[in-house]
Amino acid sequence: MYPLMRKKMGKGVGSIVDQKRSVFGWFSTRTPHLGMKFYFRIIDLKGWGDRGLKELASSVGVQMANKGKLDLYKACMLQALIKDPETFIQYAADDAKVLRRILHEQTELINKFLQDLFNLPTDQLFSVCSIPKTTGKLVSEVLILFLKAHWDQLLKGCDTQTAQAYFQALMCKHGHLDPEHKQYSKHLHLWEQLHQLDLSGLNKDSVYPVLKSFKSVYEFSQLRYLGFSHASIPYILSGHTKNSGCYNALVTGGRTVNELSSEYFATNTAYLDLVSCYGSALRDLYIPLGILTVYTRAANEKQVTLGDFLSKKGGSLIPRLWTITVSGELTFEQNLVFSKLTKPTTFQRFAKWSRDSEYEEDNPHLEADMALLRKEIVNGIITSDVLELIEKVSTNQELSEWKGLKVISAKYWLKEERCDNPNTYATQVLQDRGKYEWC
């Protein structure tokens, strides 16, 4: 990670440059002989792939015939410039030209996908400037476009314009205003006014003008978090860096176990992490909208066991919409749940860095070591699928020890708070006026 740099880059030159997964920002310069100031925006395509420029170009149908000509000089490109300047200049020029082609080809490819699959109008498609430059941000923006495009089909009895206004209102009402926005005070005043209205009682002809009048606070750009952001790492860390809730930000990711730990060479092996599997997995993935519940504890509070937690909350948990982070020792060996070794200070640094950044790009992964501890679990993540497997293969004694593990944190959506259809969800959210409780 790199700190945000605000400095003068020489006389008449200023910049705000940052890097997360890719370099982004802007810089400006003034030409003394013309007396004009030019602003430049940095566009870095590294966030679209980590396997090199040639493979990124190939993925969008752009070939780089000269890319391998200077492979012998990869360790020191200065030598290539000195010994073979013509090839070096051609190589550098090709890199610069192909980056521009990749940007246009990728934008065209994504827009074709959006039109063919979602039937989006031209004014809702990406431009080379607006398309997100990292895969994570791109997925997030496509999800928003999908929900906007199909909300009129989900919300019965509304035209497209009103349905999209409803969607905007729902996602923002479950969101959080950005307190660092320059017009935050104005937004907060409008927000409080709007939340005194029972919008569910308005018909489709009158709801749109009302929502339009509050457009300044119902623009996604005015909010730090939206109605589908409540399980995101930045949102979790925004309010839980001082308690165990920060451990809800951990994810296990891909993992495998080498059963032949003494062997360092193998032939005729099969690699099971197939790229083709991700599409089918995403089809079955739940994407909940709305506010989740978080279980957390302070350092001096008593810990509950996994068994106690499940006996109290298990009946209200929705499969695949909850995770429980646990720790503790076992008397038997297990190879199912991996541990995530990290410290609370890691979450605090990450939260501060993420909050201070002015740009919406992908956040890097939290620093944590993944380890398979056979007789101990440290910040292991239990999901509905993992729990189902544990209950099927464990003996009574082993299951008792699993349920004796201490719960560090948990996040979940409750069955009793679930809405069966978008109309019910929209009605409940829009008619809710909120309340203040003083303790």
N, C-alpha and C positions, 0 to 999 in steps of 0.2 A: 504494500500500500504506500502511496505517496501523499504527503500533506498537500493541502490546497496552497498553491503558490500565487501570491499577489505581489508583483514586483515590477519595476521598470526594466525593460529589456533594452536599455540604451535610450538615447535622447529621442523623444517623440514616439516611443514605442511602449505600449502597456499590454498586460496580458492577464487572463485568468485561465490557468491550465491545470487540469487535474487528471488523475488516472485511477480507474478501478480495474475493470477488465480491458478497457481500451482508453486511449488518450482522447480527451475531449475538452472543449473550451473555446476560447477566442483570443485573438491578439490584434493590435492595431498599429499602424505606422503612418507617419506624415511625410509627405514629399516636400522638401524645402523649396525646390524650384517651382512647384505648382501651387504650393500652399494648401494642398488637399489632404484629408485624412482618410485612410482606407481601413476598413474592418474586415478581418478574415476569421472565418469559423473553421475549426479543425474537425475533420471527419476521419475517424479511424475505424477500419473495418475488421480489426482483429477480434472484436466481440462476436463475429459471425462464425468463427472457427479458430481452433488452436493448432491445426496441422500444417500450417504454412500457406504461403500465397498461392503456390501452384495448385494445391488441392482445392483451395477455396475457389479459384478461378475455374477449375475443372467442374466443380459442383454446379456451376451456372452455365456451363457450355462454352467457356472461354479457354482456349489453348495457349500455352506459353512455350513456344518452340525454343527460345533462347535461354530458358531458365536454368538449364544445367551446364551452361558453358563455363561458368566460373566456380564450379563446385570445389576445385582444388584450392581456391583462395578463400573459402568460407571463414577460416580462422583469422585471416587478416586481409580484408578487402583493399586496404591501402596498397598492398603489393600488386593486386590486380590492376589498379589505376596506373601504377608506375610501369609495369611490364607489358600490359596490353590495354592501353587507354581506349582504343577504338571499341573493343569488345565491352569494356567497362561502361562506356557512355551509352552504347546500345542497350546493354543490360539494364542500366538505371532508367533509361527512357522507357523501355518496355514495362518495367515495374510501375512507373508513374501512369502510363497510359492504361494498363490493364486494371489498375485500381478504379479508374473512372468507369471502365466498361463493366466491372463487377458490380459497382453501385447501381448502374442503370439496369443491368440484367437481373439482379436480385430484386430490385423494386418492381420491375415488370413481371417477374415470376410470382412474387407474392400477391400482386394486384390481380393477376389472372386467376390465382387460387381463390381470392376473395370474391371475385365476380362469378366464377363457375360454381363455387360451393355455396356462397351466401347470397348471391345475386345482389351485391351492393351497387348503389349508383356511383357514378364516376367521382362526384364531389366528396365521397367518403373514403376514397382510396388514398394510398400513400404517395407522396412525392419523394424525390431523392433527398430532400431536406428533412421531411417529416418522418420517414421510415426509421424505426428504432435500430440502433447500430449494435445491439447485442441480442442474442437469441432469447434470453429470459424476458427482456422488455418487449420484444417482438411478440412472444406468446401472450403476454399480458394485454398488449394493445389489440391483438386479434380477438381475444376473449371479449373485450369490451365491444368491439365492432360486431361480433356475433350476437351478443346479448341485445345490443341496440337494434340490430336488424330483425331479430326474431321476437322481440318483446310484444309487438302488436299481434303476433300469432298466439302467444301465450296468454296475453291479457285480453280476454274476450270482451267484445262490445266497444272496442276503441279503434279509432283510425291510427294510422302509422305515426302521425305527428304527435298526437296525444299520448300514445303508448310510449314513445321515446322520451317524452317529457316526464311521464310517470317513472320510467326506468332511471332517468337522471336524478329525480327527486329521491327515489328509494335508496340508491347507492350513496347519495350524499347525506341523507338523513341518518344513515347508519355509519357515516364517516366522521372524521375529525377535521376541524378547520386548522389551517396552518398558522400558529401563533406568531411566526416570524414574517408572515406576509406583510407588505407595507400598508395594506388596507385592512388589516385584521380587525381593528376596532369597528370599522364600518360593517364588515362581514358579520361580526358577532352580533351587532344590533339587529341587522336584517334576519339573522338566524333565529334570534329569540322571538322576533315578530312572526316569522313564518311558522315556528313550532307551536304557536298558539292557535293556529288554524287547523280545523278538522277537514282536511282535503278529501277524505273518503266520501263526504257527503255531496261533493260537487259532481255534476254530470260532465260528460266528455266535452261538451261545448264550453263550459265555464272553467274547467280545471286548467286548460292550457294557458289562457291569459294570466291566471294567478301565478302559475309556475314561471311564466316568462318574466313577470314583474320582479321576481326574485332571482333572476338568472345569474347575477353577479356572485351569489354565494352557492349556486348550484352548478357552477362550472367545475369540472374535475380538477382543473389547474389551481383552484383556490384551496383545495383540501390536501392535507398530508396523507390521510388514509381514507379509503372508500369502503363500501359495504361488502366487498369481496376481498378486503385486505387484512381481515382480522386474524388470519392464521399465518401471515407473512412474518418473516424474521424481523424486519425493522419495526413492525407494529408490536410484536411480543416484547422486544427489547426496549421499546419506548417507555414502558411503565413497570418493568420488572427486573431492572439491573441490581436492585438492592435486596431482592428476595429470591427464592428458589424458582420463581416463574421463568427466569432467564433460561433455565435448562429446557424449556419447551421449544427453544430455537434450534436445538440439536436435531440432526437427521442422520440416519445410518448410511444411506447411499448404497452403492453396489458393494458386495462383499463375497468372498469365497474362502474356503478353508483348504489348505494343503495338508492332506492326510499323511504324505510322505515327507515329513519335515527334514529328514536327513539327506534327501535326494536334491540335487541341484540341476539335473538335466533329464529331460523326458522327450520321447518321440511318440508320434501317433496320438496326439492329444486333441481334445475337442474343446473349443471355446464357446461357452454357453451364453455369453452376454451378447445376444443377437440384436442388431439394430432393428431388424424387422419386427421384433417383439414389442417395441415401444408403442407403435401405433395401436395395436390391439389392446395393450394395457391402458392406454389413454381413453379408449372408448368406454371402459368400465370404471373410469375414475369419477368420483363424486367431486363436484365443485360447489360447495355450499355458499349461499349468500346470507349475510346477516352476522349477528354478534355471537361469538362463541363464549363458553364458560371456561375459566382458568382456575385450576387449583394450585395454590402456592402456599409457602410457609416462610416465616422469618427464621433466622438462625437459632433462636432460643425457644422455638415452639416445638411441641412434641410431634414426632413423625408417626403417620399411620401406616399400616401394612397394606400390601396389595390386596390381601384377602378382605380386610376391613373396608377398603375403598370400593371393591367390587360388590360386596354385600350391600353397601349403601347406595351406590350409584350404578351398578351393573345393569339393572333393569331399565335404566333411562338412557343408556348409551346406544348410539346408532352404529352398527358395524361399519368400519372403514372411515368413520368420522370422529375418531378419538385416538390419542396416544397417551401413554403413562410412562414416565421416566422413573426407573427404580434403581436401587443400589442395595447391596448386602452380600453376605457369604453363603455358600452352599457346601454341603458335605459330599456331594456327588459331582462328577464331571459333566459339563454340558458344552455343546458347540453350536447352539442356536442363537443366543443373544450376544451380540458384540457390545463391548464397553466403549464409551467415548470419554477419553481422558482430557480434561480441560479444567480451567479455574474461572471463578466468577469475574476476575479482573479482565479476562479475555472478552466477556460479554460487554463489560463497561467500555472498554476501548473501542470495540466494534460499534456500539450504539452511538458513542460520541462522534466517531468518524463518519458514520452514516448520516447522522443528524446535521453535521456541519457542512456536508457536501451540498452544493447548490444545483447539482445536476441529477436528472433521473436516469441513472444507468444501473446495470446489474451490480449487486453487491457481491464481493467475493465470499467464499465459504468461511465460516468461523474456523479459527485455528483449534483443532482438536485431533488427538491421535486415536485411531480406531484399533482396538486390541481385543483379541479373543482370550478372555480370562476363564479358565475352565471351572474353577471353584469359587468364583467371585464375580459379581456384576457391579460395575461402576458406571452410573448414568446410562444404563441399558434402556432401550426403548421397546415397550410392549404395545403391540397393536392388536386389533381384533383377530387378524390372521395368525399372529404369533401365539396369542392366548389360546386360540382353538387348537393349534398344533400341540402346545404344551399339555393341554387337558387330555388330548388323545394318546400321547405317547408316554406320559409320566406315570410312575407308580403312585400309590396313595401317599407314601412318605415323601417322594420327590415333589408332588403337587403341593403338599403342605409346606415344604421349604420355599417353593416358588412364591406361594401366597404370603409367606413370612417376610419377603423382601420389603424394604422401606420405600414408600412413595416419595420421590423428590418433588415432582411436579406433574401436572396433567392438563390437557386441553381437550375440550369435547363440546359437541352440540347435543342438546337434550331432546328426547323424543317428544316430551310434552310441549316443547316450544316450536316444534316443526309445523310448518304450514303445508297443507296437502297440494295446493295449487297457487300459481302466481296471483290470482285474484284475491285469495284470502290473505296472502302475504302483503300485497299492496294495501289492502283495506286496513289491516292491523297496524302497519307501519305509519301510514299517512294519517290515521285518526288518533294516533298516540301523540299527546301534547307534552309528555315528559313531566317530571316533578322533582322538586328539591326536597331533600330530607336532611334535617340537621340533627346530629347526634350529640 
